[in-house]
């Protein structure tokens, strides 16, 4: 795996997190510096937040979910999808029901909540605006598209997985995917279909993060491309376990912790942890 690319695309997702979810102004036409790369914002992404039995009204909450970007003066396209703010609620309350995958009739089944959230994703606040998959076409961009990378964190990783399959099936591009802390998205048939159609996938998972371990097999499986992160250093002689960050459930999951652990391996600038996540 290219660690520098993994960090760059993670930073793109961080840029999506930096937008207030209830700020529905489309960022199209603005620029965004991500790492060392300057991007043009082509569109914002919107959708319904994830409802649960504990908070069914969340599903009526139309929010900003991400960004469609193209590298300034180049052809590289990046689609970045943030996670929902309700991920802890989802962990405690989700029923993990399966429903037929809406992207391809032969693609098995996907988790009900993720699927509903994915189907709500559009590139405008008008429900008749193009879906994100419909938007990823040559005429949406000022320059010829040379690559399409779809990335997402947490539940946004599940949305990115669905989007990557949708683009591969219904578009003209062969996307790459980078996900961070993604839960399992679908059943074994979905995974077989996805692995065949989106082989260029990197699925980054902290070994101690609870979210990538949900929902449970055998009804659900992970897609290919796992790159595990270890939040502790272990030495055998003398035996010593050194945490690299605060090992609570939030710090093990948030994107800044993932970027910190990736940057420790890259040999470049070490990206900071949140203050309350320092070991």
N, C-alpha and C positions, 0 to 999 in steps of 0.2 A: 504494500500500500504506500502511496505517496503521502507522507505525513504533512508536507506543506499544503497540498491540495485539501487534505482533510481539515486542516486548521482554517484555511481560507473559506471553505464552504460552511464550516461551523460559524465563522465570523459573519457570513452572510445571513445565517439564521438569527444570529444575535442582533443584526440590524433590523430584522423583522420584529424581534422582541422589543426593540427600543421604541417602537411606535405604540402609542396608547391604543389599546384595543378598540376604544370607542371613538377614536379619531378616524372618521370615514372619508377624509379628504384623499383623493387619489394622488399618489406621489409621482405619477407619470410626468416626464419632462424634467425632473430634478436629477441631481447626481448624488452618488453615494460612494464615499471612500471606504473600502473594505480591505483591511490589511494594507498591502502595497498596491492594490489595484483600484482604479477608479471605474465605477460602473454608472451607466445611464439607467434610470428607473423607467421601465417601459409600462408597467402597470402595478397597481396594488392588487392584492387578493383579499376577498371578503367571503364570509360564510357564517353559518350559525354555530355558536359555541355548543359544546357537548352537554346535552341534558342527561340527567340521571334521575332515578327514583327519588333521591334525596332533594334534588333541585330541578324539577321538570321545566321550570321557566327558563333555565339556561339555554334550552334549545330555541327559544324565541329571541335570543340575544344576538343580534347581527353585529359582527365585529370585524376588525382588520386582522387578517391571518398571515399575510406574507407579502412578498415582492417578486415581480418578474424583472430581471436585470439583464443588461447586455454590456459587456466590457467596452469601455470608451475606446473608439477607434479600432475595435476588433469585432470578431463574430461570436465570441463565447457567450452563451446564454446561461444564466443561473436562475432557477426558481427556488426560493427559500420560503419554507413554511414553519411557523413557530408552533409550539405546543399550546394546548389550552391551559388557562389558569386553574382549571378545576381538576387537575390530574390526581391530586390526593383524594378528592371526592370520588373520582372515577374508580380508583383502586378499592375504596371501601364499599362502593355501592353497585358497580357494574355487574350485570348478570351474564355477560359474555355469550349472548345469543348469536347464532350464525344465521345468515341470510344469503341467498344466491348472489354471487358476484355480479354487479350490474354492468361490468365492463365487457365481459365475454361470456356467453352462455356456458362454455365448456371449462370455465376457470374456477369451478368449485364454489366455495362459500367464504364470506368475509364477515368480520365482527359487525354486529348490527349498528352500534353507536358510531364506529369509525366510518362505516359505509354511509350512514345518514349525513354525517358531518361532511364527508367528501362530496356527496351529491349536492350539497348546498354551496359549494365553492364556486365563485364567479369572479370575473375581473371588473365588476362594477356593482354598485348598490342596487341597480335595477335587476329584478329577477330574470329579465329577458336578455341581460348582457351575456356575452360568451362565457362558457365555463373555462376553467384554466386550460384544460386539454384542447378545447377548440381554439383558444387564443394562441397556442404554441404552433404557429404556422409562419412561413417565410414572410408574408406581407405584414405581419405585426411588427417587424423589426426594420430599423433603418439600414442595417448592413446585412450582407449574407450571413446566415447562421452556420458556424463551423462546428459547434458542439452544443449540446443541451445537458446540463447537470441539474438534477432535482434533489434537493436536500431538505431535511426536516429533523426536528428534535422532539423526543417524547411522543405524545399523540400526533404531533406534526410529522414524526417519522412514519407512522402508519399512513397518514394522508399522503406523504411523499411516495410511499410504496405503491399506493393505489394510483396516484398520478403517473408515476413512471410506467406502470403497466398500461394505463389508458393511452398515454402518448405513443408507446411502442405499438399498440394494437390499432389505434385509430388515427395516428398521425403519420408523418413522413420521416421523422427523426428517430434515431436509435439513442435513447437517453442513457446517461450514467446516473447512478443514485448513490448518495451518501446520507446515511441516517445515523442519528445519535440517540441512544437510550430508547430505541423504538420497541414497543410491545410487539408480540406476534399479531399478525394482521388477518390471517386466514387459515383455512384447513389445508391438509396435505395436497389436495388437488390444486388449490390456488397456488401453493408454493411451487409445485412442479411446473405449472404454467408460467409463473413469474420467472423462475430460474431459467427457463428456456428462452423467454423473450427479453429479459433484462439481465443478461449475465454480468454486465459491468456494474456490480453493486458492492458497496462497502458498508457494512453494518457494524457500527462501533458501539460496544457495550461495556460498561463498567461491571466488573465481575460481582460487585456487592450491591449494585443498584437493583431494586425490586421490580421496576417497571419492565425491563427486558425479559423478566421471567414470567410475565403475564401476557394473555391468558394461558392457562396450562395445557400442555399436551395430554393425550394424543389428539384431542379435537383440533388443536391449533399447533402449527409448526412455524419455525422461523425461516425466512428466506436466506439465501446463501450470503457469503461474503463477510462472516463475522471477523471482527478485529477486536480482541478483548483488551480492556484496560484494567490494570491492577492498581487499586488505590493505596496499597501498602508495599513497602520494601521488606523482603524477608531475607535475612542472612542465616546460614546454617552453622557456621563456625566463627564466633560463638553464635548461638541461636538468638536472633533478635527480630522483632516485628516492629517496623517503623511506619506509622500512618503518614500518608502524604497529604491528607486533608482530614477535616472533621468527618467522622464516619457516621453521621446521622442521616436519616432517610432523605432529607431535602438536599444536603450537600453532596450526597452520593449521586444525585440525579440531575441537578441543574447543569445547564450547558456550560457555564463558566468553569465548573469543575472538570468537565470533559475536555475543554480547551486547554486548561492548565495541565492535565495529565498528558495530553497529546504533545504539548509544547515541551514538556520535560524530556520526551523521547526524541524530539526533532533536532536538538542541539542548537536551536536558535534562541530567540528571545522567549523567556518564560512568561507566559500570560498569567495575570494575577488571579487569585481566588477572591471570592467575596470575603469580607473581613470576618464574618461569623463562621466561615468554612475553613479557616486556617487551622492546621493541626496544633 
